[in-house]
Amino acid sequence: MHAFVESKGWYHPDSAHPQTSKNLAISLVLEASEVLQLYQWSESADRSALAGELADVMLYLLQIASLNDIDLGRAVLDKLDHNRDRNWDK
């Protein structure tokens, strides 16, 4: 992921697509919206299109985590542990 972004020059300070956490968070939400758009008028989505959009979401998520020195695997496990005792019935 980093090699791809670097090859496009997006990590350079004068890039037209600066890879800041804020910009990546915006891109993450835009890509998640594209996942939602696949279901706009249907209960199912084209599997190939869905795979591509989910990959985009994951790449932005991984990049945000990496740029902020967050171990995403650990964060997921911690969140699952935190949620284990939560009750959503109320």
Secondary structure as UniProt FT lines:
FT   HELIX           2..7
FT   TURN            8..11
FT   TURN            13..14
FT   HELIX           21..37
FT   TURN            38..41
FT   HELIX           47..67
FT   TURN            68..69
FT   HELIX           72..83
FT   TURN            84..85
//
